[in-house]
Amino acid sequence: MARQVEVFTDGRIGRKERRAKMMKVKITGMTCTHCEIFMKKVLSNVPGVTRVVEVSRERKEAIVEGEPDPQVLVAAVRQHDYGAEVEQ
């Protein structure tokens, strides 16, 4: 969980917690560890992704943190001949 410092108008300083936004992407076509590593690299280069939390070929999914455009995320995966769909 990320922390953000907040300065109040009366000069006090406090901490405000904000939850990182997570997005799950279903990915088909991953068959090996290399596929997982490659997908992690692809997803980490999508604008708005702050971190790739996990890529799992067994569960056929990836979890990313940030606020990327879902269509851009799917297009980045599909560009490399994998299937992709964002779960809502």
N, C-alpha and C positions, 0 to 999 in steps of 0.2 A: 504494500500500500504506500503510495507516495504521500509525502507531507508537504504542505505549503505554508509558509509563514504569512500571517495576515497582520497588517498594521491598522489598528483601530484609529478613528478620528481623534480620540482623546490621548493618543500617543502610546497606548498599551500595545504590546506585541503578544500575539497568541499563535497557536498552531491550529490549522484547519486541515482536517483529513479529507481527502477526496479519493474516491475509488477509481482505480484504473478501469477503463472500458475494455472489455474482452469481447472477442468475436471468434466464433467457431466456423471453420471452413471444412466441409467434407471434400476429401480428395480421393479420387480413384486412379488406379494405375501405378501406384508405388509398389515395387516388388522387393526392394532391398534397402540396406542401410544407406547406400549411395543416394537413392531416391529421397530418403528423409533429409539427408544433409543438403542435397540440391534444393529441395523445396524450402528448407529453412533459409537458404541464401536468397532464393527468389522472393519469398514473402518479406524478408527483412529489407528488401530494396523497394518495396511498394510505399509510395508517399503516405504518410499518416500512421504507418506501423512503427511503434516505438520499441517493441520487443516481440520476438517470436517465442512464446512460452513453451510450446511443445509441438512436435510433428510426430505422428504415430501411424506407421503403415498398417499395424494390426487393427487399429480402430478406424483407419481410413479418414483421419482428420488432422487438422492443425488448429492451434489456438494462438491467436495473436492479440497483442495489447496495443491500444491506440484507437484512432478514429479514421481509418482508411475508408475510401469510397468502396463499398462492397463490389461494385461492378469492375473497378480497377483491380481489386484483389483477385476476383475470379478470372479476369482476362489475363493477368500475369501468370496464373497457373496453367490455364488452357493454352497459352502461347507455347508451352513446352510439351504439348500433347498429353497432358493429364486432365482428368475430369475434375470439375470443381463446382461447388455450390455453397453459398453462405447460409448457415442455419440462423434463423431468427429466434 
